[in-house]
């Protein structure tokens, strides 16, 4: 996290997104945003958004928008804002069919989007 000089609101680095457990039936996608030790009122913030896809230039697919469920503030091994999504019937990347998904994430403070 980078603190803005001109604003009282914190500035955030991009969240980290990774795949957890995955099978041909479903895949768990996790997103987290580490917080610095001096972060004030982390419970007032949340990581929110959608996981969108699959997309590939070699085939036409019906893209799905899966909302991330916020997990609030977690500790693993540092305090972080966390969210997760469960993707049904995921299309995995292969050299022949390079399917891609996008994580559209935002940090929110109440109803206000921060980053």
Secondary structure as UniProt FT lines:
FT   STRAND          2..3
FT   STRAND          10..11
FT   STRAND          16..22
FT   STRAND          26..34
FT   TURN            37..38
FT   HELIX           42..44
FT   STRAND          45..55
FT   TURN            57..58
FT   STRAND          64..67
FT   STRAND          69..75
FT   STRAND          79..88
FT   STRAND          100..109
FT   TURN            110..111
FT   STRAND          112..113
//
